[in-house]
Amino acid sequence: MKLKEYRNYFIEKLTPLYDAMEAESFFNITLEELKGWKRVDLAMKPDAVLSSDEITKWNKVLEQLEGQKPIQYIFAKAHFYGLEFEVNENTLIPRPETEELVEWIVKENEFKGNIKVLDVGTGSGCIAVSLAKNLTDATVSAIDVSVEALAVAKRNALHNKTDVNFIQQDILAAETLPQTFDIIVSNPPYVRNLEKVEIKENVLQYEPHLALFVEDNDALLFYRKIALLAKGNLSPNGKLYFEINQYLGTEMIEMLENFGFKDIVLKKDIYGNDRMMAAMV
């Protein structure tokens, strides 16, 4: 079968589940992963033929996409803040909103040098590694409860040539942090069970619920604990950054005020949702 014919078949099979643009993006990603080709290569070689072995590999990818497995998990990689990260079912797939949080931190701190940074609930390590890559002379540490996630994060730090100190720790059980930090950042679990109806099926089926969901009656569980630890472990004028549940901005401001934080800023993401916060100790 000609590759361009298979392309039509591939997109046609996926369009009942995904919009045409997303289906085409899946084809282009698969083209690059399985054949090492860009779209322009296919345009330059319109009569290229897929062997039976190649069709078998393509069909396997197609079958997984039809089962709504995220393409990042199929190829075990995701791109975040200009870097490539390994991901699997033990780690969340990095989101564009989280890139905005990293961008905010980098812009505010890129020229400070020699600062100590802690990422709480690091998962794939995307925040910690990106900050280590982009903050001059920063010392970056990262905590996660999951041994499996930390193994992925360590490989990502190595792959991206960064030095991050990884710590296996249940943050909810921590009485203090290992040292004083200038920046503490976290994108903890914040989706309430009542919001599951808004979550895409591929996320519910494949991404780790441990890193996503909190109980409806205690949605700020992780934020309270991290804010409490930050009060005792941030340096003078140190800063706490959070990615947050878009529906709980007001509650987050109130909580941080109750802890005595100052200069609290609530920021919207590219979609217009309340998504990020920063506060000084």
N, C-alpha and C positions, 0 to 999 in steps of 0.2 A: 504494500500500500504506500502511496506517496504521502510524504509527511504533511503536505498542505491539505490532503484529503482527511488524514487522521485528525488534523487540527479542527476541522469542521465537526467531525464526529465527537471529539473530546468536548468542545464547547457546547454542542447540542445536548450531550448527555448531562451536562452540569447546569444548564440554564433553568431547569425546573427548581433547582435548589438555590442557585446564586444568580445575581444579575449578570448580564452579558459581559460587562466590563471586568467584574471579578473573575468570571470564568476564563476570560482571555488572559488575565494576569496570572492565573494558575497555569495556563498553558505555557506562558512565557517563562515562568519560573522553572517549570518541569523541563522545558527545552534547554535551559541553561544547565540545570542539574544533571540531566541524563545524557545530553549530547554536547554540552559545552558551547552551545550556539546562542547568539543574541537574535532578536527579531530580524535584524538586517541580514543575518546569515541565511535565514529562510527565504527572505525576499530575493537574495542573490542566487539562491539555488532552489528554484521553485519545483524542480523535478526530483528532488532528493527522495529516496525510498527508505522506508523503515524495514529492517530485517524482522524475521519472526521473533527473534530473541528481544529485539528492541520493542516490538509491539507488546510482548509479554510484560516487560518492565513498565511501559506506559500504562497498560491496562491495570496493573497493580496499583499504581498511583491514582488512576481514575477511580478505581473501586474504593479506595480509602477516602477520597474526596466525596464520593457519593454517600459514604458512611459518615460524612461531616467531620472527619478527622482534620484538624487544622494543618495546613500545608507546612507550617513551621515544624510541626512534630513529625510529619512524613519525612522531611529532609533533615530534621534535627538541627535546624539553624534559624536564626532570626537576626534582623539588622536593627540596630538601635544606636542613635547618636553618632552615626558614621562608622560604627564598629560592627563586627560580626560576632554573634553569640551562639553557643550551643544551647539548645533547649530540649527538654523532654517532659514526660508527664509528671515529673517531680518539681517542675518549675513553671511559673506563669509565663505566657508569651508577652514580651515587653510591648507596652502600648505607647502610641504617639503622645498621649497626655503626660506620661511619665518622662518622656524626652523633654517636654516643656518644663517640668520640675527641675531636671538636670540643667537645662539651659539657664534657668533663673539662678540656681546656685552658682554655676560657673561665672555668669556675668557679674554677680555680686562679690565674688571671691577670687577671681583668676589672678589678680596681681598682689594678693596678700602674702603668699609664700609661707612655707613652714607651718601650715595650719594642720590641726588634727581633726579628722572627719570620721564619724561613725554612721554606718548604714544599718538600720535595724530591720530584720526580715528581708535579707538580701536576695533570696531566691536564686535566679541565674547569675546574680552579681552585676546586673546591667547598670544599676546606679553607681555602685562602689567602683567598678572598673572604669566607667566613663568619667567619674570624678578624678580617679587616680591618673587617668590619661590626660585630663584637661586642666587640672589645678597644679600649678608649678610648685614643686617641692612639698606637696601635701602628703601627710601620713594618713593612710586610709585603712580603717578596720571595718569589718562587717560581721553581723550576727545573724544566725538562723537556727531554728529548732531542728530542721530537717538535715540529717546526715547526707541523704541522697542529693538534696539541693546544693549543699555545700561542696560536694564532690564536683558537681557541674560548674559551680561558681569558681572553684580553684582552677579548673581547666580553662575557663574563660579568661581569668586573669593571666594565666600563662600564655594563652593564644594571643592575647592583645598586649603582651609585653608590659604588664603592670605588676606592681608589688602591693598586694592587699593582704592584711592580716585577718584571716577568717576564724571565727569563734563559734563553736556549737553551744547554743544556750537557748533555753526557753525563757524568753524575755519576761513573761508573766510571772515566772518564779524567781527572777533576779532581784536581789536586794540592793545592789548597786551596780555600777558599770566599772570596767577594768581600769579606767583612768579618766582624766578630764579631757573634754573635747571642745573644739571651737565651733564645730558644726555637728549636729545630730540630724539625720534625715531618715524618714521612714515612709514606706508605702505599705502599710499593714493591711490585714483583712478588714474590709469595711462594707461589704455588700450584705444587707440584711436579708434574711430568708424571705421576707415579704416581697423583696425586689427580684427574686428569681425569675418571675414572669417576664422581666425585661431583658433577661440574659439569653443570648443566642444558644441554641441547642449544642453547637459544637464546643462551646465553653463549658456548659454543664456536663457534657459527656466526658470531656478529655482533660480539662485543666484541674489542678489540685484544689479541692474544696477547702483544705486546710489553709491555703493562702488567700482564699477569696471571701469566705462567709463568716458572719458573726450572728449571734442570736438577736432577734428583734428587740428584746427587752434590755440589751446591754451593748448597743452598737458602738459605743466609744471605749469599750474595754481596753483595747490595745493603746489607744491614744492617751487615756488617763495614765496608764502604767508608764508609757514612754515619757510623757510630760513630767511625771513625778521623778523618774530617774534623771531626766534632763535638768531639773531644778538643782539637783545635787552634783551633777557631773558636767555641766557646761561651764566654760571659763567665763570670766567677767566680759560682758557684751557678746557672749556666745549666742549662737542662733539655732533655733529648732525649725526644721522644714518638714511639712507633711503633704502627702497626697491624700485627699479626703473624699468621702461620700458627698456627691453633689447636693444631696438633700439636707445635709446636716451642718452647713456652714455656720448658721447662727448658734447652734449648740456647741460647735467647736470653739467659736470665739468666747462664749460664756465660760466654757471649761478652762481655757487658757487664761482668761482674766482671773478666774477663781484661784488658779495656781500662782498668780502674781506675775505672769509674763507681760511684757510691754511691747509697744510698737507692732501690734498684731496686724498682719496684712492678709486679706482673703483675695485670692486671684482666680480669674476665670480661665478656662482652657480655650482652645481654638473653636470649640463647639458652643461656647457661651455658657458653660456650666461652671459653678463654683467647684474648683478642683484642687487648689493648692493653698497652703497657708505658710506663713513664716511668722516667727515671734522671737523677741530677744528676752534673755533671762534677766 
